[in-house]
Amino acid sequence: MRSKQVIKRFLLAVLLGGPVLGAQAQSTGPLVVEERGSGGDRASSSATGNGGGEEGIYLLMQEMEQYQKQVQNLQGQVEELRHELNQLKGAERERYLDLDTRINALVEQMNSAPKTDAEAGDDGGNSDTPADPEADREAYSAARGKLLERDFDAAATAFEDYLKDFPQGQFRAHAHFWLGEVYTNQKSPQLDKARKQFQTVVDDYPNHSRAPTSLYKLASLQAQAGNTGEAEVSLHKLIKQFPDASEAEMAKSMLKQLNGD
């Protein structure tokens, strides 16, 4: 009787122990999987983090290369601008030297002329006497003085006023000539106005001592403006009308240049 009770208790324990063991097995299984999963996640996360760092470094290197290229381009542009600036400075210096040379030549030409130009006894065939010869002389001398002082703007105004105030002035041919020179040698030359002044001397005062020089100056300005045909006409006229003038030889040389000889 007692043995039967023992067997029953053993069987009951076995029956009750199976679910417990299964429950323990079930509870233990997920823990192991979870730990492995957590470890795998950490490894995967670590691998992902390393990959992101390398990619960031690569992007930074690309940006640095782009910045270096931009800096190189800017340095190249600076060098080009510096070169252009040096060229402009050189050209400006050449223009200044050329202007200074022309001014000195003009002043020397003025100094070599008679003090009042009237001393040359040359009025270009103009027999009219100004209403006030003394005022005429003073106005012209004042304009000429401005030119000797190298004040070209003031000289231009003074010669223009003289031509307006003294329509019968005895120095009009000289005034037209010097006005042409002033317009030609100004810092900003007015070549159209200069050509008109020299043309006036040639047309209105053909026998004046300034006529040969005016013809040569006129031809030079015509050639400079690209009017080669007009320049050749003026040069041939100069050679024909004033064969003994020094400008005639200069005209022959200019003709050879214009013709490409």
Summary of the structure (lengths in Angstrom):
residues: 261
radius of gyration: 51.8
end to end distance: 154.6
largest distance: 179.3
contacts: 708
relative contact order: 0.05
helix: 82%
strand: 0%
